[in-house]
Amino acid sequence: QAAPVAYTMSDLHKKGAVLDYPMGGMDSLIQALVKGLENHGGKLSLNSRVEQMLLEEQNGSAQCVGVVLDDGRKIKANHVVSNAPL
């Protein structure tokens, strides 16, 4: 997981870069993301280990259409947001 963090942080070392903090702290950023997700009909599932991403071929490429959790539950979705390394 170090590579994605290093890539993200690399911009901070460019000439003229400025490190700013969100108003209200990092928690306010997280709460805004969750609110946006829920306002668009999404659901955030914390502490849910994904065992498998469900893929289907659509328009000649694989699309994620849901997940299978470690307890066996299948969750189908029109959109899946994941930070899984590819």
Buried (B, 14 or more C-beta within 10 A) or exposed (E): EEEEEEEEEEEEEEEEEEEEEEEEEEEEEEEEEEEEEEEEEBEEEEEEEBEEBBEEEEEEEEEBBBBBBEEEEEBEEEEBEEEEEE
